[in-house]
Amino acid sequence: WPLDAAALADARARGTARAAEAEAAQRPTYIFAGFRAEPFWPREAFPEAVAILEAAAADIRAEVLALLVRAEGDSEDEEGEEMSAAARAAPEWQPQREGLHTGVWQKLELWSHGSPVEENCRALPNTARALAALPAGVAMREAPGRAALSLMLPGASVRPHCGPTNHRL
């Protein structure tokens, strides 16, 4: 069956461009010497950090769920008790702006540029304590260290990508 040479060339060019774009999205823009980038790290690579985060998981989950309730503007907690104005004041989730997704994907930064985001850490004290307890080499408390919560609503889709450096999980 005859193929249109121009259509074939156009399809090949579009496919090559997409592959180059995907490959570029999988390369960090800043490389730290001595660190390697891995798409998935085994838990055995960070036993102390995993133990700290797993021990705090239930408290972190409860804090995040309470934060989401406050963000919705509900004035009652899970038990139906009226929350104080201070408890209702929730930090604002920020949209992801990297252009890597469709749908709703937001973040709440807890550490940015190697420093805590005080308002957000106050709103999530157990989460902040768990981050502070992580070993220094894992917690990324030095610049450009960052820790954030991600919130994705159903239907959101994220393109394959890597972080800006090879020292982020």
KEKOL-530478 format. One line per field, with one value per atom (N, C-alpha, C): residue number from 1; residue in three letters; x, y, z; atom name. Coordinates in steps of 0.1 Angstrom, whole numbers, padded with zeros to 4 digits. Example, Ala and Ser with C-alpha at 12.3 -4.5 7.8 and 13.67 -1.06 7.14 Angstrom:
# KEKOL-530478
resi 1, 1, 1, 2, 2, 2
resn ALA, ALA, ALA, SER, SER, SER
X 0132, 0123, 0132, 0128, 0137, 0129
Y -0057, -0045, -0033, -0022, -0011, 0000
Z 0078, 0078, 0078, 0071, 0071, 0079
name N, CA, C, N, CA, C
END
This chain:
# KEKOL-530478
resi 1, 1, 1, 2, 2, 2, 3, 3, 3, 4, 4, 4, 5, 5, 5, 6, 6, 6, 7, 7, 7, 8, 8, 8, 9, 9, 9, 10, 10, 10, 11, 11, 11, 12, 12, 12, 13, 13, 13, 14, 14, 14, 15, 15, 15, 16, 16, 16, 17, 17, 17, 18, 18, 18, 19, 19, 19, 20, 20, 20, 21, 21, 21, 22, 22, 22, 23, 23, 23, 24, 24, 24, 25, 25, 25, 26, 26, 26, 27, 27, 27, 28, 28, 28, 29, 29, 29, 30, 30, 30, 31, 31, 31, 32, 32, 32, 33, 33, 33, 34, 34, 34, 35, 35, 35, 36, 36, 36, 37, 37, 37, 38, 38, 38, 39, 39, 39, 40, 40, 40, 41, 41, 41, 42, 42, 42, 43, 43, 43, 44, 44, 44, 45, 45, 45, 46, 46, 46, 47, 47, 47, 48, 48, 48, 49, 49, 49, 50, 50, 50, 51, 51, 51, 52, 52, 52, 53, 53, 53, 54, 54, 54, 55, 55, 55, 56, 56, 56, 57, 57, 57, 58, 58, 58, 59, 59, 59, 60, 60, 60, 61, 61, 61, 62, 62, 62, 63, 63, 63, 64, 64, 64, 65, 65, 65, 66, 66, 66, 67, 67, 67, 68, 68, 68, 69, 69, 69, 70, 70, 70, 71, 71, 71, 72, 72, 72, 73, 73, 73, 74, 74, 74, 75, 75, 75, 76, 76, 76, 77, 77, 77, 78, 78, 78, 79, 79, 79, 80, 80, 80, 81, 81, 81, 82, 82, 82, 83, 83, 83, 84, 84, 84, 85, 85, 85, 86, 86, 86, 87, 87, 87, 88, 88, 88, 89, 89, 89, 90, 90, 90, 91, 91, 91, 92, 92, 92, 93, 93, 93, 94, 94, 94, 95, 95, 95, 96, 96, 96, 97, 97, 97, 98, 98, 98, 99, 99, 99, 100, 100, 100, 101, 101, 101, 102, 102, 102, 103, 103, 103, 104, 104, 104, 105, 105, 105, 106, 106, 106, 107, 107, 107, 108, 108, 108, 109, 109, 109, 110, 110, 110, 111, 111, 111, 112, 112, 112, 113, 113, 113, 114, 114, 114, 115, 115, 115, 116, 116, 116, 117, 117, 117, 118, 118, 118, 119, 119, 119, 120, 120, 120, 121, 121, 121, 122, 122, 122, 123, 123, 123, 124, 124, 124, 125, 125, 125, 126, 126, 126, 127, 127, 127, 128, 128, 128, 129, 129, 129, 130, 130, 130, 131, 131, 131, 132, 132, 132, 133, 133, 133, 134, 134, 134, 135, 135, 135, 136, 136, 136, 137, 137, 137, 138, 138, 138, 139, 139, 139, 140, 140, 140, 141, 141, 141, 142, 142, 142, 143, 143, 143, 144, 144, 144, 145, 145, 145, 146, 146, 146, 147, 147, 147, 148, 148, 148, 149, 149, 149, 150, 150, 150, 151, 151, 151, 152, 152, 152, 153, 153, 153, 154, 154, 154, 155, 155, 155, 156, 156, 156, 157, 157, 157, 158, 158, 158, 159, 159, 159, 160, 160, 160, 161, 161, 161, 162, 162, 162, 163, 163, 163, 164, 164, 164, 165, 165, 165, 166, 166, 166, 167, 167, 167, 168, 168, 168, 169, 169, 169
resn TRP, TRP, TRP, PRO, PRO, PRO, LEU, LEU, LEU, ASP, ASP, ASP, ALA, ALA, ALA, ALA, ALA, ALA, ALA, ALA, ALA, LEU, LEU, LEU, ALA, ALA, ALA, ASP, ASP, ASP, ALA, ALA, ALA, ARG, ARG, ARG, ALA, ALA, ALA, ARG, ARG, ARG, GLY, GLY, GLY, THR, THR, THR, ALA, ALA, ALA, ARG, ARG, ARG, ALA, ALA, ALA, ALA, ALA, ALA, GLU, GLU, GLU, ALA, ALA, ALA, GLU, GLU, GLU, ALA, ALA, ALA, ALA, ALA, ALA, GLN, GLN, GLN, ARG, ARG, ARG, PRO, PRO, PRO, THR, THR, THR, TYR, TYR, TYR, ILE, ILE, ILE, PHE, PHE, PHE, ALA, ALA, ALA, GLY, GLY, GLY, PHE, PHE, PHE, ARG, ARG, ARG, ALA, ALA, ALA, GLU, GLU, GLU, PRO, PRO, PRO, PHE, PHE, PHE, TRP, TRP, TRP, PRO, PRO, PRO, ARG, ARG, ARG, GLU, GLU, GLU, ALA, ALA, ALA, PHE, PHE, PHE, PRO, PRO, PRO, GLU, GLU, GLU, ALA, ALA, ALA, VAL, VAL, VAL, ALA, ALA, ALA, ILE, ILE, ILE, LEU, LEU, LEU, GLU, GLU, GLU, ALA, ALA, ALA, ALA, ALA, ALA, ALA, ALA, ALA, ALA, ALA, ALA, ASP, ASP, ASP, ILE, ILE, ILE, ARG, ARG, ARG, ALA, ALA, ALA, GLU, GLU, GLU, VAL, VAL, VAL, LEU, LEU, LEU, ALA, ALA, ALA, LEU, LEU, LEU, LEU, LEU, LEU, VAL, VAL, VAL, ARG, ARG, ARG, ALA, ALA, ALA, GLU, GLU, GLU, GLY, GLY, GLY, ASP, ASP, ASP, SER, SER, SER, GLU, GLU, GLU, ASP, ASP, ASP, GLU, GLU, GLU, GLU, GLU, GLU, GLY, GLY, GLY, GLU, GLU, GLU, GLU, GLU, GLU, MET, MET, MET, SER, SER, SER, ALA, ALA, ALA, ALA, ALA, ALA, ALA, ALA, ALA, ARG, ARG, ARG, ALA, ALA, ALA, ALA, ALA, ALA, PRO, PRO, PRO, GLU, GLU, GLU, TRP, TRP, TRP, GLN, GLN, GLN, PRO, PRO, PRO, GLN, GLN, GLN, ARG, ARG, ARG, GLU, GLU, GLU, GLY, GLY, GLY, LEU, LEU, LEU, HIS, HIS, HIS, THR, THR, THR, GLY, GLY, GLY, VAL, VAL, VAL, TRP, TRP, TRP, GLN, GLN, GLN, LYS, LYS, LYS, LEU, LEU, LEU, GLU, GLU, GLU, LEU, LEU, LEU, TRP, TRP, TRP, SER, SER, SER, HIS, HIS, HIS, GLY, GLY, GLY, SER, SER, SER, PRO, PRO, PRO, VAL, VAL, VAL, GLU, GLU, GLU, GLU, GLU, GLU, ASN, ASN, ASN, CYS, CYS, CYS, ARG, ARG, ARG, ALA, ALA, ALA, LEU, LEU, LEU, PRO, PRO, PRO, ASN, ASN, ASN, THR, THR, THR, ALA, ALA, ALA, ARG, ARG, ARG, ALA, ALA, ALA, LEU, LEU, LEU, ALA, ALA, ALA, ALA, ALA, ALA, LEU, LEU, LEU, PRO, PRO, PRO, ALA, ALA, ALA, GLY, GLY, GLY, VAL, VAL, VAL, ALA, ALA, ALA, MET, MET, MET, ARG, ARG, ARG, GLU, GLU, GLU, ALA, ALA, ALA, PRO, PRO, PRO, GLY, GLY, GLY, ARG, ARG, ARG, ALA, ALA, ALA, ALA, ALA, ALA, LEU, LEU, LEU, SER, SER, SER, LEU, LEU, LEU, MET, MET, MET, LEU, LEU, LEU, PRO, PRO, PRO, GLY, GLY, GLY, ALA, ALA, ALA, SER, SER, SER, VAL, VAL, VAL, ARG, ARG, ARG, PRO, PRO, PRO, HIS, HIS, HIS, CYS, CYS, CYS, GLY, GLY, GLY, PRO, PRO, PRO, THR, THR, THR, ASN, ASN, ASN, HIS, HIS, HIS, ARG, ARG, ARG, LEU, LEU, LEU
X 0008, 0000, 0009, 0006, 0015, 0015, 0027, 0029, 0032, 0026, 0030, 0043, 0053, 0066, 0067, 0059, 0059, 0052, 0041, 0034, 0044, 0051, 0060, 0071, 0077, 0088, 0083, 0070, 0064, 0062, 0057, 0055, 0069, 0079, 0092, 0097, 0096, 0101, 0094, 0080, 0073, 0077, 0079, 0083, 0097, 0106, 0120, 0119, 0111, 0110, 0104, 0094, 0088, 0099, 0106, 0116, 0127, 0131, 0141, 0136, 0123, 0117, 0116, 0112, 0111, 0125, 0135, 0148, 0153, 0150, 0155, 0148, 0135, 0128, 0133, 0141, 0146, 0161, 0166, 0179, 0179, 0185, 0186, 0194, 0191, 0198, 0210, 0211, 0222, 0226, 0239, 0244, 0253, 0251, 0259, 0269, 0282, 0292, 0291, 0292, 0292, 0278, 0268, 0254, 0250, 0242, 0237, 0222, 0216, 0202, 0196, 0185, 0179, 0164, 0157, 0143, 0135, 0140, 0134, 0145, 0144, 0154, 0148, 0155, 0150, 0150, 0141, 0140, 0153, 0160, 0172, 0183, 0182, 0192, 0191, 0180, 0177, 0170, 0176, 0169, 0165, 0173, 0170, 0158, 0159, 0149, 0135, 0136, 0123, 0117, 0125, 0120, 0113, 0120, 0114, 0101, 0101, 0089, 0077, 0081, 0070, 0064, 0073, 0068, 0059, 0061, 0053, 0042, 0040, 0031, 0016, 0012, -0002, -0004, 0005, 0004, 0004, 0013, 0014, 0001, -0004, -0017, -0028, -0029, -0040, -0038, -0026, -0023, -0028, -0024, -0027, -0042, -0049, -0063, -0070, -0065, -0071, -0068, -0057, -0053, -0062, -0065, -0074, -0088, -0093, -0106, -0106, -0096, -0095, -0095, -0087, -0086, -0100, -0109, -0122, -0131, -0127, -0135, -0145, -0144, -0153, -0149, -0159, -0156, -0156, -0158, -0159, -0148, -0142, -0132, -0139, -0131, -0136, -0147, -0146, -0155, -0168, -0168, -0180, -0178, -0167, -0164, -0161, -0166, -0162, -0147, -0141, -0126, -0125, -0114, -0111, -0107, -0107, -0103, -0088, -0080, -0066, -0064, -0072, -0072, -0077, -0087, -0093, -0083, -0074, -0065, -0055, -0057, -0048, -0039, -0026, -0017, -0023, -0019, -0024, -0015, -0022, -0015, -0012, -0001, 0003, 0003, -0001, -0001, 0013, 0015, 0027, 0028, 0040, 0041, 0051, 0055, 0065, 0060, 0047, 0041, 0043, 0043, 0045, 0032, 0021, 0008, -0004, -0014, -0028, -0036, -0046, -0055, -0049, -0054, -0050, -0039, -0027, -0016, -0011, -0011, -0007, 0004, 0011, 0021, 0020, 0025, 0026, 0041, 0049, 0063, 0065, 0073, 0076, 0091, 0099, 0113, 0115, 0122, 0124, 0138, 0146, 0160, 0168, 0165, 0173, 0168, 0156, 0151, 0136, 0132, 0118, 0108, 0097, 0086, 0078, 0081, 0076, 0061, 0053, 0038, 0033, 0039, 0035, 0039, 0051, 0056, 0048, 0044, 0035, 0022, 0017, 0004, 0005, 0017, 0019, 0031, 0029, 0040, 0046, 0038, 0043, 0051, 0046, 0053, 0067, 0067, 0079, 0089, 0084, 0093, 0099, 0091, 0097, 0108, 0105, 0115, 0128, 0126, 0138, 0146, 0139, 0146, 0154, 0151, 0158, 0173, 0181, 0196, 0199, 0209, 0212, 0214, 0220, 0222, 0210, 0199, 0187, 0177, 0177, 0167, 0168, 0180, 0182, 0179, 0184, 0181, 0190, 0201, 0209, 0204, 0206, 0202, 0208, 0201, 0188, 0177, 0179, 0170, 0155, 0147, 0132, 0125, 0114, 0105, 0091, 0082, 0069, 0059, 0046, 0035, 0029, 0025, 0019, 0004, -0005, -0019, -0023, -0028, -0033, -0047, -0056, -0070, -0072, -0082, -0085, -0085, -0079, -0078, -0065, -0058, -0045, -0035, -0027, -0018, -0004, 0007, 0020, 0029, 0035, 0044, 0057, 0063, 0076, 0086, 0093, 0102, 0112, 0122, 0130, 0131, 0136, 0138, 0149, 0151, 0161, 0175, 0177, 0190, 0190, 0202, 0203, 0203, 0200, 0200, 0187, 0176, 0163, 0157, 0149, 0142, 0129
Y -0011, 0000, 0012, 0022, 0033, 0042, 0047, 0056, 0070, 0080, 0094, 0098, 0100, 0103, 0115, 0125, 0138, 0135, 0128, 0124, 0116, 0107, 0098, 0107, 0116, 0125, 0133, 0138, 0147, 0139, 0126, 0118, 0115, 0112, 0109, 0121, 0133, 0145, 0148, 0146, 0148, 0138, 0125, 0115, 0118, 0122, 0125, 0137, 0147, 0159, 0155, 0147, 0142, 0134, 0126, 0118, 0127, 0137, 0146, 0154, 0158, 0165, 0157, 0144, 0135, 0132, 0131, 0129, 0141, 0153, 0165, 0166, 0162, 0162, 0152, 0143, 0133, 0136, 0148, 0151, 0163, 0162, 0174, 0185, 0197, 0209, 0212, 0207, 0209, 0196, 0192, 0179, 0182, 0175, 0175, 0164, 0167, 0157, 0147, 0134, 0124, 0118, 0124, 0119, 0112, 0102, 0096, 0097, 0098, 0099, 0085, 0082, 0069, 0072, 0065, 0067, 0062, 0051, 0046, 0041, 0045, 0041, 0030, 0020, 0009, 0015, 0011, 0016, 0013, 0002, -0002, 0009, 0018, 0028, 0039, 0040, 0051, 0045, 0035, 0029, 0038, 0047, 0056, 0066, 0071, 0080, 0073, 0061, 0053, 0050, 0047, 0044, 0056, 0068, 0080, 0084, 0083, 0087, 0077, 0064, 0054, 0055, 0058, 0060, 0072, 0082, 0095, 0095, 0084, 0084, 0087, 0080, 0082, 0097, 0103, 0117, 0126, 0123, 0132, 0131, 0119, 0117, 0125, 0124, 0131, 0146, 0151, 0166, 0170, 0163, 0166, 0166, 0156, 0155, 0167, 0171, 0182, 0195, 0196, 0208, 0209, 0198, 0198, 0202, 0197, 0201, 0216, 0222, 0236, 0244, 0238, 0245, 0245, 0236, 0236, 0246, 0251, 0261, 0255, 0243, 0236, 0241, 0245, 0250, 0239, 0226, 0216, 0206, 0200, 0189, 0176, 0165, 0152, 0147, 0152, 0148, 0157, 0167, 0176, 0188, 0189, 0200, 0213, 0224, 0237, 0240, 0244, 0247, 0262, 0265, 0279, 0286, 0299, 0307, 0304, 0302, 0299, 0285, 0276, 0262, 0262, 0271, 0271, 0278, 0286, 0293, 0283, 0281, 0271, 0278, 0273, 0278, 0275, 0283, 0281, 0272, 0263, 0254, 0262, 0260, 0267, 0258, 0263, 0255, 0251, 0239, 0236, 0244, 0249, 0258, 0253, 0241, 0236, 0232, 0232, 0228, 0213, 0205, 0191, 0183, 0190, 0182, 0188, 0180, 0185, 0182, 0190, 0188, 0196, 0192, 0200, 0193, 0200, 0195, 0207, 0206, 0217, 0212, 0222, 0218, 0227, 0222, 0230, 0228, 0238, 0237, 0238, 0229, 0228, 0233, 0230, 0236, 0241, 0252, 0258, 0265, 0262, 0268, 0266, 0254, 0250, 0255, 0262, 0268, 0264, 0263, 0259, 0271, 0267, 0277, 0277, 0287, 0287, 0285, 0293, 0292, 0278, 0271, 0258, 0248, 0250, 0240, 0242, 0254, 0256, 0249, 0249, 0242, 0227, 0222, 0207, 0204, 0206, 0204, 0190, 0180, 0166, 0163, 0168, 0166, 0174, 0186, 0194, 0187, 0181, 0174, 0162, 0155, 0143, 0147, 0158, 0163, 0167, 0174, 0179, 0167, 0156, 0144, 0136, 0138, 0131, 0134, 0124, 0126, 0137, 0145, 0157, 0154, 0143, 0140, 0137, 0133, 0129, 0141, 0149, 0159, 0171, 0173, 0184, 0197, 0199, 0212, 0223, 0219, 0230, 0234, 0246, 0251, 0242, 0238, 0242, 0233, 0227, 0217, 0221, 0211, 0214, 0202, 0204, 0193, 0199, 0192, 0197, 0186, 0189, 0180, 0182, 0172, 0173, 0169, 0177, 0173, 0173, 0161, 0159, 0154, 0161, 0157, 0146, 0138, 0128, 0134, 0126, 0130, 0138, 0142, 0149, 0139, 0144, 0135, 0143, 0136, 0142, 0135, 0143, 0138, 0132, 0122, 0117, 0129, 0130, 0141, 0137, 0146, 0144, 0158, 0158, 0171, 0179, 0191, 0200, 0196, 0188, 0183, 0168, 0163, 0148, 0146, 0155, 0153, 0153, 0151, 0151, 0137, 0132, 0120, 0123
Z 0000, 0000, 0000, -0008, -0009, 0003, 0006, 0017, 0011, 0017, 0013, 0019, 0011, 0016, 0025, 0021, 0029, 0043, 0043, 0056, 0065, 0059, 0066, 0072, 0064, 0069, 0080, 0079, 0090, 0103, 0101, 0113, 0120, 0112, 0117, 0125, 0119, 0125, 0138, 0139, 0151, 0162, 0158, 0167, 0173, 0164, 0169, 0178, 0175, 0184, 0198, 0198, 0210, 0218, 0212, 0219, 0225, 0217, 0223, 0234, 0234, 0245, 0257, 0255, 0267, 0273, 0264, 0269, 0277, 0272, 0279, 0292, 0293, 0306, 0316, 0312, 0321, 0325, 0322, 0326, 0335, 0347, 0356, 0350, 0353, 0348, 0357, 0369, 0378, 0384, 0382, 0387, 0399, 0410, 0421, 0420, 0421, 0420, 0431, 0428, 0439, 0441, 0436, 0437, 0424, 0426, 0414, 0414, 0402, 0401, 0399, 0405, 0403, 0402, 0392, 0391, 0403, 0410, 0422, 0431, 0444, 0453, 0462, 0465, 0474, 0488, 0496, 0510, 0518, 0514, 0521, 0519, 0509, 0507, 0518, 0525, 0535, 0547, 0554, 0565, 0576, 0580, 0591, 0587, 0575, 0570, 0569, 0563, 0562, 0575, 0585, 0599, 0605, 0603, 0609, 0602, 0589, 0582, 0584, 0585, 0587, 0601, 0611, 0625, 0626, 0617, 0618, 0608, 0600, 0589, 0593, 0604, 0609, 0613, 0620, 0624, 0612, 0603, 0591, 0583, 0582, 0574, 0581, 0594, 0602, 0600, 0600, 0598, 0584, 0574, 0561, 0559, 0564, 0562, 0569, 0581, 0588, 0580, 0574, 0566, 0554, 0548, 0536, 0540, 0552, 0557, 0559, 0565, 0567, 0554, 0544, 0531, 0524, 0527, 0521, 0528, 0539, 0546, 0556, 0559, 0568, 0582, 0590, 0603, 0614, 0610, 0620, 0617, 0628, 0626, 0624, 0623, 0620, 0630, 0642, 0653, 0653, 0644, 0644, 0653, 0660, 0669, 0661, 0666, 0660, 0662, 0651, 0651, 0654, 0661, 0664, 0651, 0651, 0639, 0635, 0645, 0643, 0636, 0641, 0635, 0621, 0618, 0605, 0595, 0600, 0591, 0585, 0572, 0566, 0556, 0555, 0545, 0531, 0522, 0508, 0500, 0493, 0484, 0472, 0466, 0454, 0442, 0430, 0418, 0414, 0408, 0402, 0389, 0386, 0375, 0365, 0366, 0357, 0343, 0341, 0328, 0325, 0335, 0334, 0335, 0336, 0339, 0333, 0333, 0330, 0342, 0344, 0356, 0368, 0380, 0392, 0399, 0401, 0408, 0416, 0429, 0438, 0447, 0453, 0463, 0475, 0486, 0499, 0503, 0502, 0505, 0520, 0525, 0539, 0541, 0532, 0532, 0517, 0516, 0503, 0504, 0494, 0494, 0507, 0513, 0524, 0538, 0538, 0550, 0551, 0564, 0566, 0562, 0557, 0554, 0567, 0575, 0589, 0590, 0582, 0583, 0581, 0570, 0567, 0577, 0582, 0593, 0605, 0609, 0621, 0619, 0606, 0604, 0604, 0602, 0602, 0611, 0624, 0634, 0634, 0633, 0633, 0621, 0610, 0597, 0597, 0602, 0604, 0613, 0624, 0633, 0627, 0619, 0612, 0602, 0594, 0585, 0592, 0604, 0611, 0617, 0619, 0625, 0615, 0602, 0592, 0592, 0588, 0587, 0578, 0581, 0573, 0558, 0554, 0540, 0533, 0540, 0534, 0534, 0544, 0546, 0537, 0531, 0522, 0529, 0541, 0548, 0544, 0536, 0530, 0516, 0512, 0499, 0489, 0478, 0474, 0479, 0491, 0496, 0496, 0494, 0494, 0498, 0506, 0509, 0508, 0501, 0498, 0498, 0501, 0499, 0485, 0478, 0465, 0467, 0460, 0460, 0445, 0441, 0428, 0428, 0421, 0420, 0410, 0411, 0401, 0387, 0378, 0364, 0360, 0371, 0368, 0361, 0352, 0345, 0345, 0348, 0348, 0338, 0330, 0320, 0327, 0322, 0327, 0328, 0339, 0341, 0352, 0354, 0366, 0373, 0385, 0391, 0385, 0390, 0385, 0389, 0399, 0403, 0405, 0407, 0409, 0424, 0433, 0447, 0453, 0446, 0451, 0449, 0458, 0457, 0450
name N, CA, C, N, CA, C, N, CA, C, N, CA, C, N, CA, C, N, CA, C, N, CA, C, N, CA, C, N, CA, C, N, CA, C, N, CA, C, N, CA, C, N, CA, C, N, CA, C, N, CA, C, N, CA, C, N, CA, C, N, CA, C, N, CA, C, N, CA, C, N, CA, C, N, CA, C, N, CA, C, N, CA, C, N, CA, C, N, CA, C, N, CA, C, N, CA, C, N, CA, C, N, CA, C, N, CA, C, N, CA, C, N, CA, C, N, CA, C, N, CA, C, N, CA, C, N, CA, C, N, CA, C, N, CA, C, N, CA, C, N, CA, C, N, CA, C, N, CA, C, N, CA, C, N, CA, C, N, CA, C, N, CA, C, N, CA, C, N, CA, C, N, CA, C, N, CA, C, N, CA, C, N, CA, C, N, CA, C, N, CA, C, N, CA, C, N, CA, C, N, CA, C, N, CA, C, N, CA, C, N, CA, C, N, CA, C, N, CA, C, N, CA, C, N, CA, C, N, CA, C, N, CA, C, N, CA, C, N, CA, C, N, CA, C, N, CA, C, N, CA, C, N, CA, C, N, CA, C, N, CA, C, N, CA, C, N, CA, C, N, CA, C, N, CA, C, N, CA, C, N, CA, C, N, CA, C, N, CA, C, N, CA, C, N, CA, C, N, CA, C, N, CA, C, N, CA, C, N, CA, C, N, CA, C, N, CA, C, N, CA, C, N, CA, C, N, CA, C, N, CA, C, N, CA, C, N, CA, C, N, CA, C, N, CA, C, N, CA, C, N, CA, C, N, CA, C, N, CA, C, N, CA, C, N, CA, C, N, CA, C, N, CA, C, N, CA, C, N, CA, C, N, CA, C, N, CA, C, N, CA, C, N, CA, C, N, CA, C, N, CA, C, N, CA, C, N, CA, C, N, CA, C, N, CA, C, N, CA, C, N, CA, C, N, CA, C, N, CA, C, N, CA, C, N, CA, C, N, CA, C, N, CA, C, N, CA, C, N, CA, C, N, CA, C, N, CA, C, N, CA, C, N, CA, C, N, CA, C, N, CA, C, N, CA, C, N, CA, C, N, CA, C, N, CA, C, N, CA, C, N, CA, C, N, CA, C, N, CA, C, N, CA, C, N, CA, C, N, CA, C, N, CA, C, N, CA, C, N, CA, C, N, CA, C, N, CA, C, N, CA, C, N, CA, C, N, CA, C, N, CA, C, N, CA, C, N, CA, C, N, CA, C, N, CA, C, N, CA, C, N, CA, C, N, CA, C, N, CA, C, N, CA, C, N, CA, C, N, CA, C, N, CA, C, N, CA, C, N, CA, C
END
